[in-house]
């Protein structure tokens, strides 16, 4: 018995050591990335960054790109969030053990791992080219097309999260509600959705955080714009595309603005994650 104990103890120590080393390596690279982003981007952070547009080049800022990213990401999340939540609910509650549900989950996993540039090309073919043909070239690349491309990226994330969160709800809760004569739709909406609401909302915010840094799909859809644009059918600037364009410029001042844009995206994702955790943690404490 002592030999078995010593072997298990040694195995546990080795596993913990390797896990700690892996965690330390990951945190080291994360801290390194954050330090490089902050140190190189902080010099360009100032009032002009938020008030001037990219048309001024190295003397300008990212005002139009910030507004464009907010509009495109908001449209994308408004498109994919309702569809994703409804699809995930269907998979978890109505197609849990069916062949159709298995096929949908398999296809959703494929879409989840699909390269974003492929989705951008797909939207270019089904949205940009038809709009160009219908309007005789007056409308081609647009913020709407960019939102559709980003929605296709965020959709499988929300579907997967909603499906898994609903499946984590104990089956006894379903049985108790159904035994009281509650209809299936009311059970799903008023009981299960409320029980897994925090997890579903986290999935939506996770999808939003992923959309904030996507560049490739927007190159084929929203394209970019050096001026302020608000129309859904107009070419629209975005932070990821502006960062990509600025890094290709040999001017060091443009590189500093690009690093500042990367810092803004990083801070946005960090703030989104922290606020989400704080909100749901406080809500859970008040509920208890």
PAVEX-383253 format. One line per 2 residues: number of its first residue (from 1); their letters; for each residue y, z, x of C-alpha. Coordinates in Angstrom, 1 decimal, decimal comma. Layout:
BEGIN
NUM> a> Y:Z:X ~ ...
This chain:
BEGIN
1> xx> 0,0:0,0:0,0 ~ 2,4:0,8:2,9
3> xx> 1,7:-2,6:4,4 ~ 2,6:-4,4:1,1
5> xx> 5,7:-2,2:0,8 ~ 6,9:-3,0:4,3
7> xx> 6,3:-6,7:3,8 ~ 8,2:-6,7:0,6
9> xx> 11,0:-4,7:2,1 ~ 11,2:-7,1:5,0
11> xx> 11,3:-10,1:2,7 ~ 14,0:-8,5:0,6
13> xx> 16,1:-7,8:3,8 ~ 15,7:-11,4:5,0
15> xx> 16,6:-12,8:1,6 ~ 19,7:-10,6:1,3
17> xx> 20,8:-11,5:4,8 ~ 20,4:-15,2:4,2
19> xx> 22,3:-14,9:0,9 ~ 25,1:-12,9:2,5
21> xx> 25,4:-15,5:5,3 ~ 25,5:-18,4:2,8
23> xx> 28,1:-16,6:0,8 ~ 30,2:-15,9:3,9
25> xx> 30,0:-19,5:4,9 ~ 31,1:-20,7:1,5
27> xx> 34,0:-18,2:1,3 ~ 35,1:-19,1:4,9
29> xx> 35,4:-22,8:4,0 ~ 37,2:-21,9:0,7
31> xx> 39,7:-19,7:2,6 ~ 40,1:-22,5:5,2
33> xx> 40,8:-25,1:2,5 ~ 43,3:-22,8:0,8
35> xx> 45,1:-22,0:4,0 ~ 45,4:-25,7:5,0
37> xx> 46,7:-26,6:1,6 ~ 49,2:-23,8:1,4
39> xx> 50,5:-24,2:5,0 ~ 51,0:-27,9:4,8
41> xx> 52,3:-28,0:1,2 ~ 54,6:-25,1:1,0
43> xx> 57,3:-26,8:3,1 ~ 57,8:-29,5:0,3
45> xx> 57,8:-27,0:-2,6 ~ 61,3:-26,6:-3,9
47> xx> 63,6:-27,6:-6,8 ~ 63,5:-31,4:-6,0
49> xx> 59,7:-31,4:-6,3 ~ 60,0:-30,5:-10,0
51> xx> 63,2:-32,3:-10,9 ~ 63,1:-35,6:-9,0
53> xx> 60,7:-38,5:-9,7 ~ 58,5:-40,4:-7,3
55> xx> 60,9:-43,4:-7,3 ~ 63,0:-41,6:-4,7
57> xx> 60,0:-41,7:-2,3 ~ 60,4:-39,1:0,6
59> xx> 63,7:-37,9:-1,0 ~ 62,2:-37,4:-4,4
61> xx> 59,6:-35,2:-6,0 ~ 56,7:-35,2:-8,4
63> xx> 58,4:-34,5:-11,8 ~ 57,1:-37,7:-13,5
65> xx> 53,6:-37,1:-12,0 ~ 53,5:-33,5:-13,2
67> xx> 54,6:-34,5:-16,7 ~ 52,2:-37,4:-16,7
69> xx> 49,2:-35,3:-15,7 ~ 50,0:-32,7:-18,4
71> xx> 50,2:-35,4:-21,1 ~ 47,0:-37,2:-20,0
73> xx> 45,0:-34,0:-19,5 ~ 46,1:-32,7:-22,8
75> xx> 45,2:-35,9:-24,6 ~ 41,8:-35,9:-22,9
77> xx> 41,0:-32,4:-23,8 ~ 42,1:-33,0:-27,4
79> xx> 39,7:-35,9:-27,5 ~ 36,6:-34,4:-25,8
81> xx> 36,8:-30,8:-26,9 ~ 36,1:-31,2:-30,7
83> xx> 33,4:-33,9:-30,0 ~ 31,8:-31,8:-27,3
85> xx> 31,7:-28,6:-29,3 ~ 30,3:-30,4:-32,4
87> xx> 27,7:-32,2:-30,3 ~ 26,6:-29,0:-28,4
89> xx> 26,4:-27,2:-31,8 ~ 24,1:-29,9:-33,1
91> xx> 21,9:-29,8:-30,1 ~ 21,6:-26,0:-30,2
93> xx> 21,2:-25,4:-33,9 ~ 19,8:-28,6:-35,5
95> xx> 18,0:-30,5:-32,7 ~ 16,8:-27,7:-30,4
97> xx> 13,1:-28,6:-30,4 ~ 13,3:-32,3:-31,5
99> xx> 12,6:-35,4:-29,4 ~ 16,1:-36,7:-30,3
101> xx> 17,7:-33,5:-28,9 ~ 15,7:-33,9:-25,7
103> xx> 16,9:-37,5:-25,4 ~ 20,5:-36,5:-26,0
105> xx> 20,4:-33,7:-23,4 ~ 18,9:-36,1:-20,9
107> xx> 21,6:-38,7:-21,5 ~ 24,3:-36,0:-21,4
109> xx> 23,0:-34,8:-18,0 ~ 23,2:-38,5:-16,7
111> xx> 26,7:-38,7:-18,0 ~ 27,5:-35,3:-16,4
113> xx> 26,4:-36,6:-13,0 ~ 27,9:-40,1:-13,3
115> xx> 30,5:-41,1:-10,7 ~ 34,0:-40,8:-12,1
117> xx> 34,9:-44,2:-10,8 ~ 32,1:-45,8:-12,9
119> xx> 33,6:-44,2:-16,0 ~ 37,0:-45,5:-15,0
121> xx> 35,7:-49,0:-14,7 ~ 33,9:-48,6:-18,0
123> xx> 37,1:-47,6:-19,8 ~ 38,9:-50,4:-18,0
125> xx> 36,5:-52,9:-19,6 ~ 36,4:-51,5:-23,1
127> xx> 40,1:-50,3:-23,4 ~ 42,4:-51,9:-20,9
129> xx> 41,2:-55,5:-21,0 ~ 41,0:-55,7:-24,8
131> xx> 44,5:-54,2:-25,2 ~ 45,8:-56,7:-22,6
133> xx> 44,2:-59,5:-24,6 ~ 45,4:-58,3:-28,0
135> xx> 49,0:-57,7:-27,0 ~ 49,2:-60,8:-24,7
137> xx> 49,8:-58,6:-21,7 ~ 52,6:-56,4:-23,1
139> xx> 50,2:-53,4:-23,0 ~ 47,5:-53,1:-20,3
141> xx> 47,2:-49,9:-18,3 ~ 48,2:-46,9:-20,3
143> xx> 48,1:-43,1:-20,6 ~ 45,8:-43,5:-23,6
145> xx> 43,3:-45,3:-21,5 ~ 43,5:-42,7:-18,8
147> xx> 42,9:-39,9:-21,4 ~ 39,8:-41,7:-22,7
149> xx> 38,4:-42,0:-19,2 ~ 39,0:-38,3:-18,5
151> xx> 37,6:-37,4:-21,9 ~ 34,3:-39,1:-20,9
153> xx> 34,3:-36,9:-17,8 ~ 35,0:-33,6:-19,7
155> xx> 32,7:-34,4:-22,7 ~ 29,3:-33,7:-21,0
157> xx> 30,6:-30,5:-19,5 ~ 31,7:-29,1:-22,9
159> xx> 28,4:-30,4:-24,6 ~ 26,3:-28,6:-22,0
161> xx> 28,2:-25,4:-22,1 ~ 28,3:-25,2:-25,9
163> xx> 24,6:-25,9:-26,1 ~ 23,7:-23,2:-23,6
165> xx> 26,1:-20,6:-25,0 ~ 24,7:-21,0:-28,5
167> xx> 21,1:-20,8:-27,3 ~ 22,0:-17,5:-25,6
169> xx> 22,8:-15,9:-29,0 ~ 19,8:-13,7:-30,0
171> xx> 17,4:-15,2:-32,6 ~ 17,4:-11,9:-34,5
173> xx> 21,1:-12,5:-35,3 ~ 20,2:-15,8:-37,0
175> xx> 17,3:-14,3:-38,8 ~ 19,4:-11,4:-40,1
177> xx> 22,1:-13,8:-41,4 ~ 19,6:-16,2:-43,0
179> xx> 17,7:-13,3:-44,7 ~ 20,9:-12,4:-46,5
181> xx> 21,1:-15,9:-48,0 ~ 23,9:-17,2:-45,8
183> xx> 23,8:-21,0:-45,6 ~ 23,1:-22,7:-42,2
185> xx> 26,6:-24,1:-41,9 ~ 28,3:-20,8:-42,6
187> xx> 25,9:-19,1:-40,1 ~ 26,9:-21,5:-37,5
189> xx> 30,6:-21,4:-38,0 ~ 31,2:-17,8:-38,9
191> xx> 28,5:-16,0:-36,9 ~ 27,2:-18,1:-34,0
193> xx> 30,5:-19,7:-33,1 ~ 32,2:-16,3:-33,1
195> xx> 29,5:-14,7:-31,0 ~ 29,6:-17,5:-28,3
197> xx> 33,3:-18,3:-28,7 ~ 34,3:-16,9:-25,2
199> xx> 31,6:-19,0:-23,5 ~ 32,5:-22,1:-25,3
201> xx> 36,2:-21,6:-24,6 ~ 35,4:-21,1:-20,9
203> xx> 33,5:-24,4:-20,9 ~ 36,5:-26,2:-22,4
205> xx> 38,8:-24,7:-19,7 ~ 36,3:-25,6:-17,0
207> xx> 36,4:-29,2:-18,2 ~ 40,2:-29,1:-18,1
209> xx> 40,1:-27,8:-14,6 ~ 37,8:-30,6:-13,5
211> xx> 40,0:-33,2:-15,2 ~ 43,1:-32,0:-13,4
213> xx> 41,9:-33,3:-10,0 ~ 40,3:-36,6:-11,0
215> xx> 41,8:-39,6:-9,3 ~ 39,5:-42,6:-9,4
217> xx> 39,4:-43,1:-13,2 ~ 43,2:-43,1:-13,5
219> xx> 43,5:-45,9:-10,9 ~ 41,9:-48,2:-13,4
221> xx> 43,4:-46,9:-16,6 ~ 46,8:-45,1:-16,4
223> xx> 47,5:-46,9:-13,1 ~ 50,7:-45,0:-12,2
225> xx> 54,5:-45,2:-12,7 ~ 57,4:-44,4:-10,4
227> xx> 59,6:-43,4:-13,4 ~ 59,3:-40,9:-16,2
229> xx> 57,2:-42,1:-19,1 ~ 56,2:-40,5:-22,3
231> xx> 54,6:-43,3:-24,3 ~ 50,9:-43,2:-24,9
233> xx> 50,7:-47,0:-24,3 ~ 52,9:-46,9:-21,1
235> xx> 51,7:-46,8:-17,5 ~ 52,0:-43,2:-16,5
237> xx> 52,1:-41,3:-13,2 ~ 49,7:-38,5:-12,5
239> xx> 49,5:-35,9:-9,7 ~ 46,1:-37,1:-8,3
241> xx> 47,1:-40,7:-8,1 ~ 50,5:-39,8:-6,6
243> xx> 48,7:-37,7:-4,0 ~ 46,4:-40,6:-3,2
245> xx> 49,3:-43,0:-2,8 ~ 51,4:-40,7:-0,7
247> xx> 48,5:-40,0:1,7 ~ 48,3:-43,8:2,4
249> xx> 52,0:-43,8:3,5 ~ 52,7:-43,3:7,3
251> xx> 55,8:-41,2:6,5 ~ 55,1:-37,5:7,3
253> xx> 57,6:-36,5:4,6 ~ 55,4:-38,3:2,0
255> xx> 52,4:-36,4:3,4 ~ 54,1:-33,1:2,9
257> xx> 54,8:-34,0:-0,8 ~ 51,2:-35,0:-1,2
259> xx> 50,1:-31,6:0,1 ~ 52,6:-30,0:-2,3
261> xx> 51,0:-31,9:-5,1 ~ 47,5:-30,7:-4,0
263> xx> 48,8:-27,2:-3,9 ~ 50,1:-27,5:-7,4
265> xx> 46,7:-28,6:-8,7 ~ 45,0:-25,8:-6,8
267> xx> 47,3:-23,2:-8,2 ~ 46,9:-24,6:-11,7
269> xx> 43,1:-24,4:-11,5 ~ 43,3:-20,9:-10,0
271> xx> 45,7:-19,6:-12,6 ~ 43,7:-21,1:-15,4
273> xx> 40,5:-19,4:-14,1 ~ 42,2:-16,0:-13,7
275> xx> 44,0:-16,1:-17,0 ~ 40,8:-17,0:-18,8
277> xx> 38,9:-14,1:-17,2 ~ 41,7:-11,7:-17,9
279> xx> 42,0:-12,8:-21,5 ~ 38,3:-12,6:-22,4
281> xx> 37,8:-9,3:-20,4 ~ 40,6:-7,6:-22,4
283> xx> 39,4:-9,1:-25,6 ~ 35,9:-7,7:-24,9
285> xx> 37,2:-4,2:-24,1 ~ 39,3:-4,1:-27,3
287> xx> 36,3:-5,2:-29,4 ~ 34,2:-2,5:-28,0
